[in-house]
Amino acid sequence: MSQHWLTALPVYNEERHVDRVLAEVRRYSDNILVIDDGSTDGTPELLAKHKEIQVVTHVVNRGYGAALHSAFEYAIQHDYEVVVTIDCDGQHEPQRIPLFAAACQQPGVDIVSGSRYLKHYEGDSEPPAQRRRINVQVTSELNRRLGLCLTDAFCGFKAYRVDAMRSLQITENGYAMPLELWVQAAHADLRIIELPVPLVYLEEKRSFGGVLDDAATRLEYYHLVLDRSIAAVGGDSEQLALSNCADGL
């Protein structure tokens, strides 16, 4: 391999974007994995035309977290040093992939997380009000309970040091998977940095699926997963916060 890092894209019913996004990703990454999470539109047929990429297929839709878990498993099995994850909806800029990979290969860095709120870019979108409100609320709660210093808890543009991922046991299959990830990362004393990325919303009314389109229900779900994840690693968020603040996260 000319690169020791993998770019992984979770995909579910993205026939509108997948060809264009993959064409751009190929310019910046030699090793590409798509996790087709049970797509029922024309996505599988489009993916079959891209012979230079690897595809892991979930027969049925299992969720965003499950797709990322499959990406981590693939990266571990194939001995990659770093896995970069980006979404396939056209809202991330593939030219930033090498920057994320390089940042994650710095000594002492385990996770590089994109942030849409670290820096203002010309042309930034205005996020849907309820999504921004929930992001701010959950990010603040994560920082308070875990002693982290995040500015964006939910950005899908990330890079992970693969060896560090071996210590995590991700079980959350849905959109709240990042919350379980942050809890386990804090518990394992993983080193986290953020990189700024533009704020782009191409489809402001994009569905989370079913009841999660209701903001109050989605927030309740996030709290449930956060509480459950903290309980699973020992149940004392104050101790986690003190430990991570002392470590300088």
SERO-4910 file (N, C-alpha, C, O; in steps of 0.05 Angstrom, whole numbers):
BEGIN
 pado doro    nc1    nc2    nc3   cac1   cac2   cac3    cc1    cc2    cc3    oc1    oc2    oc3
  Met    A     17    -24      0      0      0      0     18     25      0     37     26     15
  Ser    A     11     44    -16     26     69    -16     19     87      7     34    105     14
  Gln    A     -4     82     19    -12     97     43    -19     76     65    -29     55     59
  His    A    -13     84     90    -19     66    112    -45     74    126    -51     66    148
  Trp    A    -62     89    112    -87     96    123   -110     91    103   -106     89     79
  Leu    A   -133     87    114   -157     79     99   -178    102    102   -181    113    123
  Thr    A   -192    107     80   -215    125     81   -240    108     80   -244     93     61
  Ala    A   -258    111    100   -282     95    101   -306    113    100   -308    134    114
  Leu    A   -326    105     84   -350    120     81   -375    103     87   -380     84     72
  Pro    A   -389    109    108   -415     96    113   -436    106     93   -438    131     90
  Val    A   -450     89     80   -469     97     59   -496     83     63   -497     59     68
  Tyr    A   -517     99     61   -544     88     61   -561    105     42   -567    128     48
  Asn    A   -569     93     20   -587    106      0   -575    133     -8   -588    154     -5
  Glu    A   -551    132    -19   -538    157    -28   -533    158    -58   -512    168    -67
  Glu    A   -552    148    -74   -548    147   -103   -545    175   -115   -533    177   -136
  Arg    A   -554    195   -102   -552    222   -112   -523    233   -109   -515    250   -124
  His    A   -508    222    -90   -482    234    -84   -458    215    -88   -436    225    -91
  Val    A   -463    189    -88   -441    170    -85   -420    172   -107   -396    171   -102
  Asp    A   -428    175   -132   -409    176   -154   -391    201   -152   -366    199   -154
  Arg    A   -403    223   -147   -388    248   -145   -369    248   -121   -345    256   -123
  Val    A   -379    238    -98   -362    238    -74   -339    219    -77   -316    226    -70
  Leu    A   -344    195    -88   -322    176    -91   -301    185   -111   -278    180   -108
  Ala    A   -310    199   -132   -291    210   -151   -272    230   -138   -248    231   -145
  Glu    A   -283    246   -120   -266    265   -105   -248    250    -85   -224    257    -82
  Val    A   -259    231    -71   -243    216    -50   -220    202    -64   -198    201    -52
  Arg    A   -223    192    -87   -202    178   -101   -178    196   -107   -156    186   -110
  Arg    A   -183    222   -109   -161    241   -114   -142    243    -90   -119    252    -93
  Tyr    A   -152    236    -66   -137    242    -42   -131    217    -25   -117    218     -5
  Ser    A   -142    194    -33   -138    170    -17   -135    146    -36   -150    142    -54
  Asp    A   -114    130    -31   -109    106    -47   -126     83    -38   -133     65    -54
  Asn    A   -134     82    -12   -147     60     -1   -175     69      9   -177     84     28
  Ile    A   -196     59     -4   -223     68      2   -241     44      8   -241     24     -6
  Leu    A   -256     47     30   -276     27     38   -303     41     39   -306     62     52
  Val    A   -323     29     27   -351     38     30   -366     17     45   -365     -7     38
  Ile    A   -380     25     66   -398      7     81   -426     13     72   -438     33     80
  Asp    A   -437     -4     55   -464     -1     45   -483    -13     66   -486    -37     69
  Asp    A   -496      5     81   -512     -3    104   -541    -10     95   -560      3    104
  Gly    A   -543    -30     77   -570    -39     70   -585    -21     51   -609    -19     53
  Ser    A   -571     -7     33   -584     11     14   -606     -3     -2   -602    -26    -11
  Thr    A   -628     11     -6   -650      0    -22   -655     16    -48   -674      9    -63
  Asp    A   -639     36    -53   -642     51    -78   -621     41    -98   -615     17    -97
  Gly    A   -611     57   -115   -592     49   -135   -563     49   -126   -545     45   -142
  Thr    A   -558     54   -100   -530     56    -90   -514     30    -96   -492     33   -105
  Pro    A   -524      6    -90   -507    -18    -95   -498    -21   -124   -476    -28   -129
  Glu    A   -516    -14   -143   -508    -16   -171   -487      4   -178   -469     -2   -194
  Leu    A   -488     28   -167   -468     48   -172   -441     40   -159   -420     44   -172
  Leu    A   -442     29   -136   -417     21   -122   -404     -2   -138   -379     -3   -139
  Ala    A   -419    -19   -151   -408    -41   -166   -391    -32   -189   -374    -47   -199
  Lys    A   -395     -8   -198   -380      3   -221   -353     14   -212   -335     19   -229
  His    A   -349     18   -186   -324     29   -176   -305      5   -168   -305     -2   -144
  Lys    A   -291     -5   -187   -275    -29   -182   -251    -24   -164   -240    -43   -153
  Glu    A   -244      1   -161   -219      7   -145   -225     10   -115   -206     14   -100
  Ile    A   -250      7   -107   -256     10    -78   -265    -17    -67   -273    -35    -82
  Gln    A   -263    -19    -41   -273    -43    -27   -300    -36    -15   -305    -14     -6
  Val    A   -318    -56    -16   -345    -52     -5   -352    -73     15   -348    -97     10
  Val    A   -361    -65     38   -373    -83     58   -403    -78     58   -411    -55     61
  Thr    A   -418    -99     54   -447    -95     51   -462   -106     75   -458   -130     83
  His    A   -479    -90     88   -498   -100    107   -523   -107     92   -535    -90     78
  Val    A   -532   -131     95   -556   -140     80   -580   -123     87   -597   -118     69
  Val    A   -583   -116    112   -605    -98    120   -593    -73    134   -570    -74    143
  Asn    A   -608    -52    135   -598    -27    148   -595    -32    178   -614    -38    191
  Arg    A   -571    -28    187   -565    -33    216   -559     -7    231   -560     -7    255
  Gly    A   -554     14    217   -550     40    230   -522     51    226   -503     37    219
  Tyr    A   -520     78    230   -495     92    226   -473     81    244   -450     78    234
  Gly    A   -479     76    269   -458     65    287   -448     38    278   -425     32    280
  Ala    A   -467     21    268   -459     -5    259   -441     -3    235   -422    -19    232
  Ala    A   -446     16    217   -430     20    193   -401     28    201   -382     18    190
  Leu    A   -399     46    221   -372     54    230   -358     31    244   -334     28    241
  His    A   -373     15    259   -361     -8    272   -349    -27    251   -327    -38    255
  Ser    A   -363    -31    229   -353    -48    208   -327    -36    196   -309    -51    188
  Ala    A   -326     -9    194   -302      4    184   -279     -1    202   -256     -6    193
  Phe    A   -283      1    228   -262     -3    248   -252    -32    246   -228    -37    246
  Glu    A   -270    -51    244   -263    -79    242   -246    -84    217   -226    -99    218
  Tyr    A   -254    -72    195   -239    -76    170   -211    -64    173   -191    -76    164
  Ala    A   -208    -40    184   -182    -27    188   -164    -44    205   -140    -46    200
  Ile    A   -175    -55    226   -159    -72    244   -150    -98    230   -127   -105    231
  Gln    A   -168   -111    216   -162   -136    202   -141   -132    181   -126   -150    175
  His    A   -140   -108    168   -122   -104    146    -98    -87    154    -83    -77    137
  Asp    A    -94    -84    180    -69    -72    191    -64    -44    182    -41    -36    177
  Tyr    A    -85    -28    180    -81      1    174    -72     15    200    -79      6    222
  Glu    A    -58     36    197    -49     52    220    -71     72    228    -75     77    252
  Val    A    -85     83    208   -105    104    213   -129     98    194   -125     90    172
  Val    A   -153    104    205   -177    103    188   -190    130    190   -196    140    212
  Val    A   -195    142    166   -208    168    164   -237    163    156   -242    148    137
  Thr    A   -256    174    170   -284    170    163   -296    196    153   -293    217    165
  Ile    A   -311    195    131   -326    218    121   -353    209    112   -357    185    106
  Asp    A   -372    227    113   -399    220    104   -400    222     73   -383    234     60
  Cys    A   -420    209     62   -423    208     33   -446    225     22   -456    220      0
  Asp    A   -453    245     37   -476    262     29   -466    288     17   -482    306     12
  Gly    A   -440    291     11   -430    315     -2   -424    338     17   -418    360      8
  Gln    A   -426    333     43   -423    355     62   -395    357     74   -390    374     90
  His    A   -377    339     66   -350    340     75   -332    344     50   -339    335     28
  Glu    A   -309    356     54   -291    362     32   -268    341     32   -251    342     49
  Pro    A   -268    323     12   -248    302     11   -219    312     10   -201    297     18
  Gln    A   -214    336      1   -187    346      0   -174    349     28   -150    352     31
  Arg    A   -191    348     49   -181    349     76   -173    322     87   -162    320    109
  Ile    A   -179    301     73   -173    274     83   -143    271     90   -137    262    112
  Pro    A   -124    278     73    -96    275     81    -88    292    105    -71    283    120
  Leu    A   -101    315    109    -95    331    133   -104    316    159    -89    316    178
  Phe    A   -127    303    158   -136    288    181   -118    264    186   -111    258    208
  Ala    A   -110    250    164    -93    226    167    -66    235    179    -56    221    197
  Ala    A    -55    257    169    -29    266    179    -31    274    209    -13    268    224
  Ala    A    -52    288    216    -56    297    243    -58    273    262    -48    274    285
  Cys    A    -70    251    253    -74    228    270    -48    211    272    -46    194    289
  Gln    A    -29    217    255     -3    203    256     17    218    273     40    209    275
  Gln    A      9    241    284     27    255    302     30    240    328     11    226    336
  Pro    A     53    241    341     57    227    367     36    237    387     32    261    390
  Gly    A     24    218    401      6    224    422    -22    231    414    -38    240    431
  Val    A    -29    227    389    -57    233    380    -71    207    373    -60    190    359
  Asp    A    -95    203    384   -110    179    380   -135    184    362   -142    167    346
  Ile    A   -148    207    366   -172    213    350   -170    242    341   -164    260    357
  Val    A   -175    247    316   -177    274    305   -206    278    297   -216    263    280
  Ser    A   -219    297    308   -248    301    304   -253    327    290   -243    348    299
  Gly    A   -267    326    268   -274    351    254   -293    368    271   -310    358    285
  Ser    A   -290    394    268   -308    413    282   -318    434    262   -302    447    249
  Arg    A   -344    437    260   -356    457    243   -358    484    257   -368    503    245
  Tyr    A   -349    485    282   -353    510    298   -326    521    309   -327    540    325
  Leu    A   -304    509    301   -278    520    310   -270    545    294   -257    563    304
  Lys    A   -279    546    269   -271    568    251   -293    574    232   -308    556    223
  His    A   -297    599    226   -317    607    206   -304    608    179   -284    621    175
  Tyr    A   -317    595    159   -308    595    132   -327    611    115   -351    610    120
  Glu    A   -317    626     96   -334    640     77   -352    620     63   -343    600     52
  Gly    A   -378    625     63   -397    607     50   -408    586     69   -424    569     60
  Asp    A   -401    587     94   -413    568    113   -443    569    113   -455    591    110
  Ser    A   -456    546    116   -485    545    117   -494    553    145   -479    554    164
  Glu    A   -519    560    146   -532    564    172   -545    538    180   -564    529    167
  Pro    A   -536    526    202   -547    500    210   -576    502    218   -585    522    229
  Pro    A   -592    481    213   -620    481    224   -619    486    254   -603    474    269
  Ala    A   -637    503    263   -636    513    291   -637    491    311   -621    491    331
  Gln    A   -655    472    307   -658    451    328   -633    432    328   -626    422    349
  Arg    A   -621    428    305   -596    411    304   -573    425    318   -559    412    334
  Arg    A   -570    451    313   -549    466    327   -554    466    357   -535    463    372
  Arg    A   -579    470    365   -585    471    394   -578    445    407   -566    445    429
  Ile    A   -586    423    395   -580    397    407   -550    392    407   -540    381    427
  Asn    A   -536    399    386   -507    395    385   -494    411    408   -477    400    422
  Val    A   -501    436    412   -490    452    433   -496    440    460   -478    438    477
  Gln    A   -520    431    464   -528    420    490   -513    395    497   -502    391    519
  Val    A   -512    376    477   -499    351    482   -469    354    484   -456    341    501
  Thr    A   -457    371    468   -428    376    469   -421    387    496   -401    379    508
  Ser    A   -436    406    506   -431    418    533   -433    397    555   -417    397    573
  Glu    A   -453    380    552   -456    359    572   -433    339    572   -423    330    593
  Leu    A   -424    332    548   -401    314    546   -376    326    559   -362    313    574
  Asn    A   -371    352    553   -348    365    565   -350    366    595   -330    361    609
  Arg    A   -374    371    605   -377    373    634   -374    346    648   -361    344    669
  Arg    A   -386    326    636   -387    299    649   -361    283    644   -355    266    660
  Leu    A   -347    289    622   -324    273    615   -298    288    617   -276    277    613
  Gly    A   -299    314    621   -275    330    623   -262    334    596   -238    338    594
  Leu    A   -278    334    574   -268    338    547   -269    368    540   -280    384    556
  Cys    A   -259    375    517   -259    403    508   -268    404    479   -257    418    463
  Leu    A   -289    390    473   -300    388    446   -316    413    439   -327    427    457
  Thr    A   -317    420    413   -335    441    404   -356    430    385   -375    444    378
  Asp    A   -354    404    377   -373    393    358   -374    362    363   -356    348    355
  Ala    A   -394    353    377   -396    325    385   -403    306    362   -398    282    365
  Phe    A   -414    317    341   -427    299    321   -416    300    293   -428    288    275
  Cys    A   -394    314    289   -383    315    262   -373    287    253   -359    274    268
  Gly    A   -381    279    229   -374    252    219   -346    251    207   -337    229    201
  Phe    A   -333    273    203   -306    274    191   -286    270    214   -282    288    231
  Lys    A   -274    247    215   -256    240    237   -233    223    226   -234    212    204
  Ala    A   -212    221    242   -190    202    238   -184    189    264   -184    201    285
  Tyr    A   -180    163    263   -175    146    287   -149    131    283   -144    119    262
  Arg    A   -133    131    304   -110    113    304   -120     85    310   -133     80    330
  Val    A   -115     67    292   -128     40    292   -121     25    317   -138     12    329
  Asp    A    -96     26    326    -88     12    350   -104     21    374   -111      5    392
  Ala    A   -111     47    375   -126     57    397   -155     47    397   -167     43    418
  Met    A   -165     41    373   -192     31    371   -195      3    381   -217     -6    388
  Arg    A   -173    -11    383   -174    -39    393   -183    -39    422   -193    -60    432
  Ser    A   -179    -18    437   -186    -17    465   -215    -10    470   -225    -11    493
  Leu    A   -230     -3    449   -258      5    452   -277    -18    444   -270    -34    427
  Gln    A   -300    -18    457   -320    -38    451   -346    -23    444   -364    -19    461
  Ile    A   -348    -15    419   -371      0    410   -394    -19    404   -392    -38    388
  Thr    A   -417    -13    416   -441    -30    413   -465    -15    402   -484    -27    392
  Glu    A   -464     12    404   -487     28    395   -488     29    365   -469     38    352
  Asn    A   -510     21    353   -512     19    324   -524     44    311   -521     47    287
  Gly    A   -536     62    326   -550     84    315   -534    110    314   -509    110    316
  Tyr    A   -548    132    311   -535    158    308   -522    168    334   -506    187    333
  Ala    A   -528    155    356   -516    163    381   -489    149    386   -477    153    407
  Met    A   -480    134    367   -454    120    370   -432    139    378   -415    131    395
  Pro    A   -430    164    368   -408    181    377   -408    186    407   -386    190    418
  Leu    A   -431    185    419   -431    190    448   -418    167    463   -403    171    482
  Glu    A   -424    142    455   -411    119    467   -381    120    461   -365    114    479
  Leu    A   -374    129    437   -345    132    430   -331    151    449   -310    145    459
  Trp    A   -343    175    453   -330    195    470   -327    185    499   -307    189    511
  Val    A   -347    171    509   -346    160    536   -323    140    538   -307    141    557
  Gln    A   -322    121    520   -301    101    521   -273    113    516   -254    104    528
  Ala    A   -272    133    498   -246    146    493   -236    161    518   -212    160    525
  Ala    A   -254    174    532   -247    187    557   -238    167    578   -218    171    592
  His    A   -253    145    580   -246    125    600   -219    112    594   -204    105    613
  Ala    A   -212    110    568   -187     98    560   -164    118    558   -142    111    550
  Asp    A   -169    143    566   -149    165    565   -138    168    537   -114    174    534
  Leu    A   -155    166    516   -145    171    489   -142    201    485   -156    217    497
  Arg    A   -123    208    469   -117    236    464   -132    246    439   -131    234    418
  Ile    A   -147    267    443   -166    277    423   -159    306    415   -154    323    432
  Ile    A   -158    311    389   -155    338    379   -177    343    359   -189    325    348
  Glu    A   -183    369    354   -203    376    334   -189    392    311   -170    406    316
  Leu    A   -200    388    287   -192    404    264   -216    418    253   -238    406    251
  Pro    A   -214    443    245   -237    457    234   -244    447    206   -227    441    190
  Val    A   -270    446    201   -280    439    174   -303    458    168   -316    468    187
  Pro    A   -308    464    143   -331    482    136   -358    470    145   -361    446    146
  Leu    A   -376    488    150   -403    480    157   -420    479    132   -427    500    121
  Val    A   -428    455    123   -443    452     99   -468    436    104   -466    413    114
  Tyr    A   -491    446     97   -516    431     98   -528    432     70   -539    453     62
  Leu    A   -527    410     56   -539    409     29   -568    401     30   -584    409     13
  Glu    A   -576    386     51   -604    377     54   -612    382     83   -610    364     99
  Glu    A   -622    406     88   -628    414    115   -650    396    128   -652    394    152
  Lys    A   -667    385    111   -690    369    121   -683    339    120   -702    323    121
  Arg    A   -658    332    117   -650    304    115   -660    289    140   -657    299    162
  Ser    A   -671    266    136   -684    251    157   -663    234    173   -644    223    162
  Phe    A   -668    233    200   -653    215    217   -666    187    216   -654    167    223
  Gly    A   -691    186    208   -706    161    206   -725    157    229   -718    158    252
  Gly    A   -750    154    222   -771    147    242   -774    168    264   -774    192    258
  Val    A   -776    159    289   -782    177    311   -760    197    317   -764    217    330
  Leu    A   -735    191    307   -713    209    313   -714    236    298   -699    254    304
  Asp    A   -733    238    279   -737    264    266   -749    284    285   -748    308    281
  Asp    A   -761    274    307   -771    292    328   -748    300    346   -735    282    358
  Ala    A   -743    326    349   -719    335    364   -720    326    393   -699    318    403
  Ala    A   -743    327    406   -744    320    434   -738    290    437   -724    282    456
  Thr    A   -749    274    419   -744    245    420   -714    239    415   -703    222    429
  Arg    A   -703    253    396   -674    249    390   -657    256    414   -638    242    420
  Leu    A   -663    278    427   -647    287    450   -650    267    473   -630    261    487
  Glu    A   -674    256    477   -678    236    497   -661    211    491   -650    199    510
  Tyr    A   -661    203    466   -644    180    458   -615    185    463   -601    168    473
  Tyr    A   -605    209    457   -577    216    462   -571    214    492   -550    203    499
  His    A   -588    224    509   -584    223    537   -584    194    547   -568    186    565
  Leu    A   -602    178    537   -603    150    544   -577    136    538   -566    121    555
  Val    A   -566    140    514   -541    127    506   -518    138    523   -500    122    530
  Leu    A   -517    163    528   -496    175    544   -496    164    572   -475    156    582
  Asp    A   -519    163    585   -521    152    612   -513    123    613   -498    114    630
  Arg    A   -523    108    593   -517     79    592   -487     74    587   -475     56    599
  Ser    A   -475     91    571   -446     87    564   -429     94    588   -409     80    593
  Ile    A   -436    115    603   -421    122    627   -424    100    648   -404     93    661
  Ala    A   -448     89    651   -452     67    670   -435     43    663   -425     29    680
  Ala    A   -433     38    637   -418     14    628   -388     15    634   -376     -6    636
  Val    A   -377     39    636   -348     41    641   -342     46    671   -319     50    678
  Gly    A   -362     47    687   -357     50    716   -377     68    730   -379     68    754
  Gly    A   -392     84    714   -414     98    725   -409    124    740   -427    135    752
  Asp    A   -384    134    741   -378    158    756   -367    179    737   -343    180    732
  Ser    A   -385    196    726   -376    216    707   -359    237    719   -342    249    706
  Glu    A   -362    242    746   -345    263    759   -316    253    760   -298    269    756
  Gln    A   -312    228    765   -285    217    765   -273    218    737   -249    224    734
  Leu    A   -289    211    717   -279    213    689   -271    241    682   -250    245    670
  Ala    A   -287    260    690   -281    288    684   -256    298    697   -239    311    685
  Leu    A   -253    291    722   -229    299    737   -204    287    725   -183    300    722
  Ser    A   -206    261    718   -183    247    706   -175    260    680   -151    264    674
  Asn    A   -194    265    663   -188    276    636   -178    305    637   -161    313    622
  Cys    A   -189    320    656   -179    348    659   -150    347    669   -134    364    660
  Ala    A   -144    329    686   -116    327    696    -97    318    673    -74    326    673
  Asp    A   -107    302    654    -91    293    632    -89    314    610    -74    311    591
  Gly    A   -105    335    612   -103    357    592   -119    352    567   -113    364    547
  Leu    A   -139    335    568   -155    330    544   -172    355    537   -187    355    518
***
